[in-house]
Each structure stands twice: as C-alpha cells, then as structure tokens.
Amino acid sequence: MALRTPRRQRRGAGFLDEITPHKVRELWEKGMNATRAERETAAVNAMFLRNRQWVYWDRSSGRLEEVPRHPERLRATVNKMGPDSRRIISKLLRRPLMFDVPPDSADDAASQASRIAEAVLVETHREQDWENFRHDHANVVWQGGWGAVCVEWDSEAGAVLPQQQQEPSPLEAGDGSQVTHVGDVKLSVISLHEIAVEPGTHDVEKALYWVRGQAFPPSEVQAMYDLESEPQGDARAVDSIHRYREDDRSNKQYVPLTMVYTYHGRPYRGRPGQVMTVVGDNVVEQSGWPFPFEDRLNLSAAIVEPIHNTWYGHTPVTDAVPVQALLNAAWSSVGEHMKLAGNARLWVPEGAVDDLESITDEPGEAVGYNPINGRKPEYESPPTMPDWWSRHPSNVGDALDDILSVHDVSRGDAPGGVESGIALSILSENDDTPVGALAKSLAECWGRVATMVLELYGSRVMDSRSTRVVLPTNVPENRQWVGKDLAGATTAVVPLDAVMPRSRAGQAAYAMQLFDRGIITTPGELAKVADLPDQDDLLEGIDPDTARAQRENYQLSVGIPRTVDVIDDNANHIHHHRNFIRSARYEQLDPQLQTLCRQHLAAHEIYAAELAARQLKAAQVSPAAAALPTEAPPVLPTGSLGEAAALAATAPGVPSEIAAMLPPDSMAAPTEPTPTSEVPHAPE
C-alpha cells in the first residue's frame, strides 16, 4: 500500500506558492465575480443616498444607468433615505472615539505601558484626524452593509532621521543623499468595490490573503511609483463606479483610470507572507510581510447585519431602495394629476360675455353677461381624488421610516399626547435600539484597528517620540516613549458606552432626579452625570474652589508642587484631594508623586486645624470675636480629637516639605522658602 505524503511536505503546493502580476489580477477577477451582486446593490444604494434615485444597474454594460425619461412626464424625487441615514450616522458619531488599553498584569511596568499606549492612541487619533476616517467608514458600512479599515506602515511619513541614523531608503533627496523617515501608521477605508478575497471565505480578517484594487489617473500612478511613462487607462466600470461622471443630465464623459492592485498575503504554516503592488504587468513595489501579527490580515471590518457563513453583510438601505422608488413614483403621480386636473376652470356660455379677454383676476370684479344666451359664467371645482390615493405617499413614507428605524422622535418631533421629558427619553431610547448593533460593530472594529496600530508602533518605533496629551483640566502633559515601552499593552478596546447613541435630554432629566433626591449634591457631580458640555468652564463659574482643587490634583500628579492659600476652602480641598488619593490614577503614580500629593493634603489638614484652634482660642477670649468671618472656614480634619489635636497640629516638628506648602500666616510655615528641587517636575 502506498504511503500518503506527509501534510507538512504537501502544504507547499497550492495557488499561493508563486505570486506574479498575472496571478494577482486573476485573484482579483475571481473575488470580484463572487461579490458582483453585492457590489451592484451597494452602488445603487450609494446613488440613492446621494439623491440620484432614478438609476439602475445595467448588467449588460456593467455600470449604473439612468432610467429613460419621457419629456412630457413628471419625475419627482422626494428623498427620505438620505436625511434618515444622516440622522443615523450622526447618532453614531456624536461623541469622539475613546480608547482603553488594559494592562496585561498588575505590576507597575504593565500599568506604565498601558498609560503610554492610551496616550499614543489619543495623540495619533488627533494628529491623523481619525474622526474623518471614522465618518467615511461609517458611511461605507451603512451603504454596502460592510466596510473595513486598512492599517499600513508608511515608511515615508514622519520626521527625517538624523544623518547618523540614516539607513538605505528608496526615497532619495534632490542632492543625491538618501533620506530616511521615522515612519508612521496609515489608515484607509475599504469598501466592497475595493477588495477581493477567496470566494467562500467566512471571516475576511482571518483569510489567507486579500487584494485591493484602486483606480487612479494614469499621471498620478506614474508619479506615485516613479514610472518611466504613463500606464494605460485599464480600469473597468465594474471595478470602479466612479469611472463615469455626469457633467449634465444627458452627456457622459469617459475618464481614463489605471488600476493599481495590491496583494496582501499573510504568513501561514511556514509559508512566508508578502505584499506586492502591481500596475499592468509590472511589479512596482514588493516586500515581505511587514506586520508583527501573522494570525490575521491588516484589516478590521464592521458589518450592519451579518449574513451567516459570509464575510459581507446586509444593510437596511437595500430594503429601503425599492420603497424609496415607490415613494418617488407616488409623488410623481400626485404631481402629474395636480398639473393636469388640479386647476379650476371657468365655464362661459357662448355669447354670455362680449369680451372674454376683459375678465381679470382682480378681487371683487363685476362681469356683465347676457342671460338670453344661457346661464352666467361660473367656475367648476377640480375633481376630488380618492382618499386612498392621497394617503398613499404618506403610507409609503411611514413604511420607509420603519425600515430605517427613523420616526418622529428621531427628528425631534414629540408624538401626540406625549409631553413628559422622561417619556420622550424612553421613546428616544427605543428608537435608537436598532442602531445599537451597528454601534457595537463599529466600536469593536476600531478597537481592533487601535490594537494593530499599537502592535505596529511596538515593533517599528525605535526612535524616541513625544506624545502630548491634553487632560480634562486643559493642561497638556508630554510623555516620551519608544516602541519597547508598549510591550504587553497593545490590546485596545473602544468602550461601547462611548459610542452608543445617548439622549442628552434624558440624561439631564435623570441627573436632575438624582440631584433632587440628594444622591448627588454638588454642581460638579450634576454636570458629570448630566453629561453637560464644557464642564470645566461650567465648574469654574459655579464652583471655582472645586475647580481649583481639581487643577491642584492634576498638577501634583505631574510633579508641580502647590501651596495652600488663605483663600482656599480647606474642607472642600481636603474632600477632593482625598478622593483623588483613592483613585486608580493615584495608585499608578510614581512613589515620589504620591508623597507629594499626601504632603499637600497634610498641609491643608494642618492649616485647617490651625484655623480651628485660632477660632477656639478667640471664643475663649470673646464669643463675639469667634463669630467674626475668617479667610476660610475653620474646619477640623475628619477624625480629629478636638482642641488637643488642633493644638498638636500647630506644634513644632512639622516636616519641612509640608511646612513649605503652608500659607505665610501659618505658625508652622518656614520663615524662608524651603527648596523643593528633589521633587520631580512635569516637562514644559
């Protein structure tokens, strides 16, 4: 009996063993044929959302065509899909992205790496304008039911390395010297029209390969890849729905475009991965697998409604297209009848009026007629249309709202008989429920994008980089990092609560209920629970002492010493400083910074005890003197033992670091400033 060849020896055979330009185009054509119906539907959906709703996909020509128009027939377009879709997308993008990077262990190094990773994501999100990519991605997903974000490493991005750190690079400066950039991540949005995978693939992110097809002007392709001559315009209409543009309603101009194919094949069972870019029959760029991950492709996809055992999905926009076409037909019929049968006609018997041209539209005009020739001139009312016919457009519009899950509450209109704010918030929450699944898919997609970005930074960034983070106190914090600092902290998540649609009015009503019941008692807590905008400015206006205490917490946490002022409300400051010491951020600080925070808290407690002792002593001299107002309320710290503790707090022996933070009028304050050079300071 013949023995079978071991699997490890057989795995080298297959269609992915040798990738050539011809093979890349073959894989592209095979993947495009497998998703032809889905791409045609997505193209029609996109045109309907752009208010081009008298179009269809012509399979014979392989492109979008306009429905033939009769010159004497009315063709109305009442677009409800577009505004409803914009409302849905706006709900999903109302708040900016937030990222959490949980540490993989409880040690200090993992916590430090986690904080640096979150700061890097915040800075990259701001510098590269990820919100713009997020908006484009959400629109692509909504139109076609599927959309992905591609993560790549751009070796020509970022600052130029110093000459001593230069390495050979394909990019050369004008003086002949080679230039090497530090590089940076690059994101791009992928639609159904730009991707081809192996037919039958279930999970596109775990597939063995994917091919990206893009259509560019030939001159742009020549400049991008430094080609000797312009490539041919070989883009097909089925490959790019933007091949034809309409300059007016009747004329179409052909725009030559060149297809650029990029093959991404990940390593698999010992087979090396590679990335190859093909223009025509030429390979213009080629490299090995440039990513630190090998168990997935450099794609992160989101789906509106998953379809079992397929990598693409379904979108309600597809269901809404025929209903929108029916709505346009209904309003076109109404408009035609109004034009032909909607005007009132004047009946004038022959000979009743000598000169019909003398009749005008002047109100109250007197018109003489001859009764011998019959009845007087009179208007005849237009025919009454059937009730079902006049209600038909409204019924179709309601059906369209149900498909897209957009109703009166979504548009800001209160249903009849509903006036309670709580009831409206409940209705709004129920109206947002169908959007919840899409919000979850988008959040998970961007979490995987952030994870790939951190993994690329961790393996690629060898130079020291600075990350500037603006905290809620509007004070910037600079952090230096290199790729190895992210070790063990590359798994990012986007909290679902940060992207789910939320009713601001309902949140404010809920916060007011908690405030009325005494569960929250301060304006700052009310602003946070109500999710009010510009909370920092609001807190400055209504509770400046709390705002000052929170600024002190931040400055102490970055190494900036703060002294106690005579104008401080010591009880309020002690409350907020103690809450900060109980927080997770305090636990992640360096020991020196933790000591600095505790010294400042001790200074407040000592000064509060000293003020209490002064008031107690004044009360022993004269009750009237004790009733006089002071600079700050003389509040004893929690857990004090009365007068003895207050006097002990002002006794000599207060550490010099704490004494340096006391006001000048304090008994324990030093006569000369105490140097604090050993305390770490935040970078400028």
PALOTOR-749342 format. One record per residue (C-alpha): residue in one letter; z, x, y. Coordinates in steps of 0.2 Angstrom, whole numbers, plus 2048, in hexadecimal, padded with zeros to 3 digits. Layout:
REM residues N
aZXY...
***
This chain:
REM residues 684
m800800800a7FB807811l80980A81Dr80980282Et80880E83Dp81980F846r81A805855r81F814860q80E81C85Br80480C85Er80B80786Fg800814878a7F1809874g7EC7FB87Ff7E37F588Fl7EF7FE89Bd7ED80F893e7DF81589Fi7DE80D8B1t7CD80F8BAp7C68068C9h7BC7FC8BDk7CB7F78B3v7D57F28C3r7C77E68C8e7C67DF8B7l7D97DC8B7w7D77D48C8e7C97C88C2k7D27C38B3g7E27BF8BDm7D87B58CAn7D07AB8BDa7E07A68B5t7E779F8C6r7D77988CDa7DE7868CEe7EE78B8D6r7E67958E3e7DA7888E7t7E877B8E9a7F27888F4a7E278A8FFv7E0778902n7F3776905a7F2784913m7E477B91Cf7ED76A91Cl7FD772923r7F277A931n7EB769935r7DA76B92Dq7DB75C922w7C975791Fv7C5766913y7C4768900w7C17768F4d7AF7778EEr7AF77F8DDs79C7828DDs79D78D8EDg7AF7938E9r7B67908FBl7BD783906e7B077690De7B176991Av7AF757915p79E75191Cr7A074792Ch796737930p792738943e796725945r7A772493Bl7B8728942r7C273693Aa7D473793Ft7E174493Av7F373F93Bn7FC74E935k80D74B92Em80D759921g80D76792Ep81C761939d82675C929s82376D922r828776932r83876C932i83C772920i838784924s842784933k85177E929l84F78C91Dl84E79992Br85B792937r8677A1934p8627B3932l8647BC921m8747C391Cf8777D090Ed8867D4903v8877E38F9p8967E28EDp89D7F38E7d89B7F78D5s8AD7FC8D3a8BD7FC8DDd8BE80E8E2d8BD8148F4a8AC81C8F1a8A480C8EBs8AB8028F9q8A480F906a89380F8FEs8937FC8FEr8977FC911i889808914a87D7FE90Ae8807EE914a87F7F8924v86E7FF91Fl8677EE91Av86D7E792Be8647F5934t8547F492Ah8547E192Cr8547E393Fe8497F2941q83B7EB935d83D7D993Bw8407D292Ae8427C1932n82F7C1935f82B7C5923r8387B891Eh82F7AA928d81E7AF921h8247B0910a82C79F911n81C797917v81279F909v81F7998FCw81E787903q80B787904g80778D8F2g81878A8E9w81979D8E6g81B7AC8F1a8217BE8EFv8277CD8FAc8207DE8F5v82B7ED8F8e8237FE8FAw82780F901d81D814910s81D827910e815828921a82281D92Ag831823933a83583393Dv82C84493Al837850930p83B861938q82E86F934q83A878928q83C86891Eq82986591De82186290Cp80E860908s80884F90Ep7F784790El7F9843921e7F585292Ca7F785493Eg7E985794Bd7EE86994Cg7EB86C93As7FE86D935q804861928v81085392Dt81D84B922h82783C927v838836920g830826919d837815919v83580590Fk8277F8913l8277E690Fs8187DA90Ev8167C8909i80B7C48F9s8037B38F7l7FA7AC8E8h7E97B28EFe7EF7C48EFi7F67C78DDa7EF7C88CCv7FA7CA8BCe7F77C98A9p7F27B78A5g8017AE89Ct80E7B88A5h81F7AF8A6d8287BA8B3v81E7C38BFe82C7CF8C4k82E7D58B2a81B7D68AFl8137E78AAy8087E78B9w8017DE8C8v7F17E18D2r7F17DD8E5g7E07D88EDq7DE7D9900a7CF7D690Bf7CD7E191Ap7BE7E5926p7B47F391Fs7B87FE92Fe7CA7FB92Dv7CA80091Aq7C081091Fa7CE81592Cm7DC810920y7D781C912d7CD82991Cl7BC825913e7AC82E918s7A281D91Be7A680B91Cp7A880290Bq79D7F3907g7A37E190Cd7A67DB8FAa7B47CE8FCr7B07BE8F4a7B57AD8FBv7C07A98ECd7C97B98EFs7CD7B6901i7CE7A5909h7CC7AD91Ar7BA7B4916y7B37A6921r7B97A1932e7B379293Cd7AE79594Dd7AB783950r7A9773946s798776940n794789940k79B795933q79A7A8935y79B7B4927v7A87C2929p7A57D191Dl7B57D7915t7B97E5909m7C57E28FAv7D37EF8F8y7DB7EE8E7t7EC7F68E3y7F27F78D1h8057F88CEg8097FC8BCr81B7FF8B8p82180B8AAy823803899r82980A889g82481C88Dr814818896p81581F8A7g8128138B6q8068168C4v80080E8D4m7ED80F8D8t7E38098E7v7D18058E4v7C38028F0g7B27FE8E8d7B080B8DAn7BB8188E2v7CE81C8E0v7D481E8F2e7E78218EEq7F08248DEs8028298D9g80F8278CBw81B8198CBp82481C8DCf8338118D9p8448158D1f8448058C7e8398038B8d83F7F38B0r8367E88BEl8277E88CAn8297EB8DCl8287D88DFs8357CB8E3a82F7B98E2a8357A88E7i82F7978E0v8317858E7e83177C8D6p82F7878C7i8237828B9h8297868A8n8217968A0t81779A8AFw81A7A78BDy81479C8CBg81B78B8D1h81877A8D8t81A7748EAp81C7638F1v80E7678FDt8027658EFd8087538ECa80874F8FEv7F5754901p7ED7458F9v7FA73A902q7F6742913a7E473F910l7E772D90Cl7F172C91Cn7E3733926a7D772791Ea7E2718922w7E471D935s7D1720935s7CE70E92Fv7DB70793Cg7D271194Ae7C170B945h7C66F9945m7CF6FB955k7BF70295Cl7B36F5955a7BE6E5955g7CD6E9960n7C66E4971a7C66D2978r7B56CB97Cl7B16BF98Aw7A66AF985v79B6A9993p790699990e77E69B996g77D6969A8a7906949ABv7916A39B6d7836A79C2d7866BA9C3l78F6C29B4e78F6D39BDs79A6CC9CBi7A96CA9BEt7B56D89C0d7C66DD9B9e7CF6D99C9p7E06D09C5g7E06BE9CBe7CD6BD9CEa7C56AC9D0v7B56A99C7g7AA6999CAy7A16919BBn7956839B9p79E6759AEi78D66D9ABn78767B99Fg79767A994r7A8681993k7AF68E99Fp7AF6A199Be7BE6A6990y7C46B5987e7C56B6974s7D36BF96Cp7CF6CD95Fp7D16C894Dt7E26CB946m7E36D8938p7EC6D5928d7FF6DA928w7FD6E5919w7EF6EE921s7F96F2931r8086F8927h7FE70391Bp7FE713926s811711928n81370F915v80971E911g81372891Ed823723916a81C729905l81873A90Cd82973C913d831738902i8267468FAl82B753907s83D74D908v83C74A91Bh84373A923d84A734933v85A73E931s84F74E930r84674A940g856746949d855733949a864729944p86171B937g86470A93Dg87670593Dv87D71793Ae88671E949s895728941g89273B943i89A73E931a88E73192Al87F739932s88574A92Ci88674391Al87473C91Bs86E74D922e876756914n86E74A907d85D74C910d85F75F90Et86375F8FCp8507618F6v84F770900g85E7788F8a85577F8E9l8487878F4a85678F8FFk85E7968EFs84D79D8E9l84A7A58F9a85B7AC8FAe85A7B48E9c8497BB8EDw84F7C48FCg85E7CA8F3r8537D38E7v8487DA8F5a8587E18FDt85D7E98ECm84C7F18EAv84D7F88FCl85E7FF8F8e8588078E8l84980F8F1y8558168FFg86181D8F2s8538268E9r84882B8F8v85382F907m858841907d85A84391As86983D924r86682C92Ds870823939t873810938r878806947v8817F6943v8877EA950l8967E194Ap89B7CF951t8A57D895Fn8947DE966v89A7F0964p88E7FB95Be89480694Dn889815947r88A81A935q88182A92Ew87B82991Cv86F83190Fg8688298FFk8768308F4d8838268FEl87C8168F7a87F81B8E5g88780C8DCa8848008EAt8727FA8E9t8747E88E2a8727DD8F1v8747CA8F2v8707BD900p87F7B1901l87879F8FDd88379890Ba87A7A3918v86979B914m86D78990Fp86977C91Cr879777925s87C769932r883770941a88975F947g89175B937q89A76C937a8A0769948a8A7758943y8B0760934a8B776D93Fm8BE76194Bq8C675793Dl8CF767937f8D476A949d8DB75994Cr8E575A93Cg8ED76A941i8E5774933i8DD78093Ft8E6782950t8DD78F95Ap8CC78E964g8C679E95Ae8C9795949l8C0785950a8B178F956k8AF798945v8B178893Aa8A577F945d89978D945l89678C957p88A79895Fd88F7A796Aq8A17A7963d8A57B796Bd8A17B197Dl8A97A0979l8B97A9974e8B97B4983g8B97A598Ei8C679A985d8D27A797Dp8CF7B8985d8DF7BF97Et8D97BB96Ca8C87C3970r8D17D3977a8DB7D4966q8CB7D395Cr8C37E0966e8D27EB963n8D17E8950y8BF7EE950q8C27FD95Bl8D1803951s8C7801941v8BA80E948g8C781A94Ei8C9815961p8DB815965r8E1806970t8F180597Av8FC7F697Dd8FA7EE98Ev9077E4998i8FB7D6999d8FA7D4986d9017C597Dn90A7CF970a90D7C0965n8FA7BC964h8F67CE962i9027D1954h8FB7C194Bh8E97C794Ch8ED7DA948r8F77D4939n8E97C9933f8DD7D8934i8E97E392Ar8E87D691Ds8D57D691Ca8C97DE910r8C27E891Ey8D27F1922e8D57F590Fq8C47FE910l8C880991Fd8CD81B91Ep8E081E91Dq8E082692El8D8816936q8E480B92Ct8F3815934l8EB813945c8EB800943r8FD80093Dq90280B94Bh8FA7FF958l9037F094Fa9147F9950a9117FC962h90F7EA966e91E7E695Bi9297F3964y9237ED975a9267DB971a9377DF96Be93B7E997Bl9357DA986a9417CF97Ba94F7DA97Er94C7DB991q94C7C8991l95C7C7987k9647D4992a95F7CA9A2a9667BA99Aq9777C2999v9767C79ABs96F7B69B2p9677A79A9a95C7A59B8a9557B79B6a9517B49A4a9477A59A8l93B7AF9B4p9297B19ADt9257C29A6e9157CC9A3a9147C6991p91E7BA986p92D7C497Fv92B7C096Dl9357C8960p92B7CE951t92B7C4941g93A7C9936s9447D0944l9577D0944g95A7CA956e9627D4964a9677E3959a9557E5952a94E7E3964l9597F196Aa9567FC95Ba9437FB95Et945802970a95181096Ap94B82296Ag94282895Bv93181E95Dp923829956s919832963e90982A95Ci91081895Fa91881D96Fa907822976m901810974l90F80897Dp90D802990p91480E99Dd9238029A1s92980398Fm93980D98Ca93181597Da92181B986p91F82D988t92083499Ae91083E996p90183998Ct90283E97Ap8F2846973t8E983C966s8DC848961e8E084794Fv8DB83594Fp8C9832949h8BD82B956a8AE820954p89D829958e896825969
***
